[in-house]
Amino acid sequence: MDNNNFNSLSLIQLVLKWKWHILIITVIAALCGAIFSSSIFITPLYKSEAIAYPANTSPYSEESRTEQMLEIMDSRSIKDSIIEKYDLWTDYKIDKNYESAKAYMYNEYRSNIKISKTTYEAVSIVVMDKDPDVACNIANDILYFYEQKVRTLHREKQAEVVVMFEKQLLEKQHTIDSLKQRMAEIGTNYGVTDVGSQSREVTRGYISGSAKANELKSNLELYGSEIIDLHTKIAAEGNTFVAIKCDLERELRFLTGYLSYVNVISEPYPADKKSYPVRWVIVAISGIAAFFFSILALFVYENRKRFVSAEK
């Protein structure tokens, strides 16, 4: 069959011949797009967005602080907190008793709540919901639950450090008390307390022939070096005790203090205009698609007629 049979009717001629049919089909498709994109068929969704930077945190490994923030915000505990607080089971029309209800819920959650990293290492929280106030509140609560989660993690670790310092402090106190007790025993039983001043007293007493001076001299010879050593050890242990106490007080300030872990750059707000669906886009796509498909269908129809005529 000659290919000229398929090319005899140009595209322009085809459009001109069927222009009214094509126009009617295009208009009808556009009207259908307008109708089916209305709130009767598609629930309009409102967008609320928050942008924030992490604060007062440090990464656990090679991840950045922003990546750590993303991981925590995307954690199951925060998702479950949002789902339960706003009863998203009802909002998303998912039956809790369904076998794969959790999987469907998390998929729907990810479709309507998107958390991502921006170009400048901030975190963007975009929430879509049929109620603009709910969308705004969810974005705020994700930030709130993030702070609560980070605060809990930090305080758990901080509490472990506090317990460690408290244990060290008790051990140092016990060591100091033991040294002081030994010093008291020597002082009580042998009268040796301060080697420097007592040595001068012994010298004066020895010259005057005092029997007590001779006894103290003997005790100083026996226990003087131990007393000096005890004084040195008590001073060293005391300095360590003070250093540990300073560390403990610092950790207690972090444990009981209130730190903010988010710097909000752009706060969410209730939108006054829906973000989905974009009706003009749906109408335009419907009209354009109908226009081209109608031309294609007419092209096939016209050439099919010519093909049948040629066969006859």
VENPE-V336927 format. One record per residue. RES is the residue in one small letter. SS is DSSP state (H for helix, E for strand, L for the rest). NEAR is the number of other ideal C-beta (glycine too) atoms within 8 Angstrom. D_CENTER is the distance of its C-alpha to the mean C-alpha in whole Angstrom. Layout:
BEGIN
<<RES | SS | NEAR | D_CENTER> <RES | SS | NEAR | D_CENTER>>
END
This chain:
BEGIN
<<m | L | 5 | 69> <d | L | 4 | 69> <n | L | 6 | 66> <n | H | 6 | 67> <n | H | 11 | 67> <f | H | 8 | 63> <n | H | 7 | 63> <s | L | 6 | 66> <l | L | 9 | 64> <s | L | 6 | 62> <l | H | 7 | 58> <i | H | 6 | 60> <q | H | 8 | 63> <l | H | 13 | 60> <v | H | 10 | 58> <l | H | 7 | 61> <k | H | 7 | 63> <w | L | 10 | 60> <k | H | 8 | 59> <w | H | 6 | 59> <h | H | 9 | 57> <i | H | 13 | 55> <l | H | 8 | 54> <i | H | 8 | 54> <i | H | 11 | 52> <t | H | 12 | 49> <v | H | 9 | 50> <i | H | 9 | 49> <a | H | 13 | 46> <a | H | 13 | 45> <l | H | 8 | 46> <c | H | 9 | 44> <g | H | 15 | 41> <a | H | 11 | 41> <i | H | 9 | 42> <f | H | 9 | 39> <s | L | 11 | 36> <s | L | 9 | 37> <s | L | 6 | 35> <i | L | 4 | 38> <f | L | 7 | 37> <i | L | 9 | 33> <t | L | 5 | 31> <p | L | 9 | 29> <l | E | 12 | 26> <y | E | 15 | 24> <k | E | 11 | 21> <s | E | 16 | 19> <e | E | 11 | 16> <a | E | 14 | 14> <i | E | 11 | 13> <a | E | 14 | 11> <y | E | 10 | 10> <p | E | 12 | 8> <a | L | 8 | 11> <n | L | 5 | 12> <t | L | 10 | 10> <s | L | 4 | 12> <p | L | 10 | 11> <y | L | 5 | 12> <s | L | 4 | 15> <e | L | 3 | 16> <e | L | 8 | 12> <s | L | 7 | 12> <r | H | 9 | 9> <t | H | 12 | 8> <e | H | 10 | 8> <q | H | 13 | 6> <m | H | 13 | 3> <l | H | 12 | 5> <e | H | 9 | 6> <i | H | 11 | 3> <m | H | 12 | 4> <d | L | 8 | 7> <s | L | 9 | 8> <r | H | 5 | 11> <s | H | 8 | 11> <i | H | 14 | 9> <k | H | 11 | 11> <d | H | 8 | 14> <s | H | 10 | 14> <i | H | 15 | 14> <i | H | 12 | 17> <e | H | 7 | 19> <k | H | 7 | 18> <y | L | 10 | 20> <d | L | 8 | 22> <l | H | 12 | 21> <w | H | 11 | 24> <t | H | 6 | 26> <d | H | 10 | 25> <y | L | 10 | 24> <k | L | 4 | 28> <i | L | 11 | 27> <d | L | 6 | 29> <k | L | 6 | 27> <n | L | 4 | 30> <y | L | 8 | 30> <e | L | 3 | 30> <s | L | 6 | 27> <a | H | 12 | 25> <k | H | 6 | 22> <a | H | 7 | 22> <y | H | 10 | 23> <m | H | 13 | 20> <y | H | 9 | 18> <n | H | 8 | 20> <e | H | 11 | 20> <y | H | 13 | 17> <r | H | 8 | 16> <s | H | 5 | 19> <n | H | 11 | 18> <i | E | 12 | 15> <k | E | 8 | 13> <i | E | 11 | 10> <s | E | 8 | 11> <k | E | 9 | 12> <t | L | 9 | 15> <t | L | 3 | 18> <y | L | 4 | 17> <e | L | 8 | 14> <a | L | 11 | 12> <v | E | 15 | 9> <s | E | 12 | 12> <i | E | 16 | 11> <v | E | 12 | 15> <v | E | 15 | 16> <m | E | 11 | 20> <d | E | 13 | 22> <k | L | 8 | 26> <d | L | 7 | 25> <p | H | 11 | 24> <d | H | 7 | 23> <v | H | 11 | 21> <a | H | 18 | 19> <c | H | 14 | 18> <n | H | 9 | 17> <i | H | 14 | 15> <a | H | 15 | 13> <n | H | 11 | 13> <d | H | 11 | 12> <i | H | 16 | 9> <l | H | 13 | 8> <y | H | 8 | 10> <f | H | 12 | 9> <y | H | 14 | 5> <e | H | 11 | 8> <q | H | 8 | 10> <k | H | 12 | 8> <v | H | 11 | 7> <r | H | 10 | 11> <t | H | 8 | 12> <l | H | 8 | 11> <h | H | 10 | 12> <r | H | 9 | 15> <e | H | 8 | 16> <k | H | 8 | 17> <q | H | 11 | 18> <a | H | 9 | 21> <e | H | 8 | 22> <v | H | 9 | 23> <v | H | 12 | 24> <v | H | 8 | 26> <m | H | 8 | 27> <f | H | 12 | 29> <e | H | 9 | 31> <k | H | 8 | 32> <q | H | 9 | 33> <l | H | 12 | 35> <l | H | 8 | 37> <e | H | 8 | 38> <k | H | 12 | 39> <q | H | 9 | 41> <h | H | 8 | 43> <t | H | 9 | 44> <i | H | 12 | 45> <d | H | 8 | 47> <s | H | 8 | 48> <l | H | 12 | 50> <k | H | 9 | 51> <q | H | 8 | 53> <r | H | 10 | 55> <m | H | 13 | 56> <a | H | 8 | 57> <e | H | 8 | 59> <i | H | 14 | 61> <g | H | 10 | 61> <t | H | 6 | 63> <n | H | 6 | 65> <y | H | 9 | 66> <g | L | 9 | 65> <v | L | 13 | 63> <t | L | 8 | 60> <d | L | 6 | 61> <v | H | 10 | 62> <g | H | 6 | 63> <s | H | 7 | 65> <q | H | 13 | 67> <s | H | 10 | 68> <r | H | 8 | 70> <e | H | 10 | 71> <v | H | 12 | 72> <t | H | 8 | 74> <r | H | 9 | 76> <g | H | 12 | 77> <y | H | 11 | 78> <i | H | 6 | 80> <s | H | 7 | 82> <g | L | 5 | 82> <s | L | 8 | 80> <a | H | 6 | 79> <k | H | 7 | 76> <a | H | 13 | 75> <n | H | 10 | 76> <e | H | 9 | 74> <l | H | 14 | 71> <k | H | 10 | 71> <s | H | 8 | 71> <n | H | 12 | 68> <l | H | 13 | 66> <e | H | 6 | 68> <l | H | 7 | 66> <y | H | 10 | 63> <g | H | 12 | 62> <s | H | 6 | 60> <e | H | 9 | 58> <i | H | 14 | 57> <i | H | 9 | 57> <d | H | 8 | 54> <l | H | 12 | 53> <h | H | 9 | 52> <t | H | 8 | 50> <k | H | 9 | 48> <i | H | 12 | 47> <a | H | 8 | 47> <a | H | 8 | 44> <e | H | 12 | 42> <g | H | 9 | 42> <n | H | 8 | 40> <t | H | 9 | 38> <f | H | 12 | 37> <v | H | 8 | 37> <a | H | 8 | 34> <i | H | 12 | 32> <k | H | 9 | 33> <c | H | 8 | 31> <d | H | 9 | 28> <l | H | 12 | 28> <e | H | 8 | 28> <r | H | 8 | 25> <e | H | 12 | 23> <l | H | 9 | 24> <r | H | 8 | 23> <f | H | 10 | 19> <l | H | 10 | 19> <t | H | 5 | 21> <g | L | 6 | 20> <y | L | 3 | 17> <l | L | 8 | 15> <s | L | 8 | 13> <y | L | 11 | 9> <v | E | 11 | 9> <n | E | 8 | 12> <v | E | 9 | 13> <i | E | 7 | 16> <s | E | 8 | 17> <e | L | 6 | 17> <p | L | 12 | 17> <y | L | 6 | 21> <p | L | 9 | 23> <a | L | 12 | 25> <d | L | 4 | 29> <k | L | 5 | 29> <k | L | 8 | 28> <s | L | 9 | 26> <y | E | 9 | 28> <p | L | 9 | 30> <v | L | 7 | 32> <r | H | 10 | 35> <w | H | 6 | 37> <v | H | 8 | 36> <i | H | 13 | 36> <v | H | 12 | 40> <a | H | 10 | 40> <i | H | 9 | 39> <s | H | 12 | 42> <g | H | 13 | 44> <i | H | 8 | 44> <a | H | 9 | 44> <a | H | 13 | 47> <f | H | 12 | 49> <f | H | 8 | 48> <f | H | 8 | 49> <s | H | 13 | 52> <i | H | 12 | 53> <l | H | 8 | 53> <a | H | 8 | 54> <l | H | 12 | 57> <f | H | 10 | 58> <v | H | 8 | 58> <y | H | 8 | 60> <e | H | 10 | 62> <n | H | 11 | 63> <r | H | 8 | 63> <k | H | 8 | 66> <r | H | 12 | 67> <f | H | 11 | 67> <v | H | 8 | 69> <s | H | 7 | 71> <a | H | 8 | 72> <e | H | 5 | 72> <k | L | 4 | 75>>
END
